């Protein structure tokens, strides 16, 4: 499963709880563009509209070798494909606990494009500082182990 795009800020800005996998509704030239690695999840999010989930603000530029495309919007909202039972459980979790849906990565599974997203709780500033300190201490420990050998 090669990863095509990742949201690097997701783990830093949010405490990720449950992860889900969903299919993406894309046009043919968008699939080709995404499979060549021209996709960005920076600043994107998943939202709920009329009982369906949509990926908002993900940038998929038009395919380089596609013909003339009129009115193509690279940041249009794209529908996510999930089972109704999964959508209902997500709606309940989001509304009752004040959580949000954060896209993590886009990858291929056989010939299909999938989006991995998670239910996330926003981190406060002190939580972010704590995670920075933790990663720095782990990095120092790894360096110390390397220099000993």
Secondary structure, 3 states (H helix, E strand, C coil): CCEEEECCCHHHHEEEEEEEEEEECCCHHHHHHHHCCCCECCCCEEEEECCEEEEECCECCCCCCCCCCCCCCCCCCEEEECCHHHHHHHHHHHHHHCCEEEEEEEEEECCEEEEEEEEEEECCHHHHHHHHHHHHHHHHHHHHHHHHC
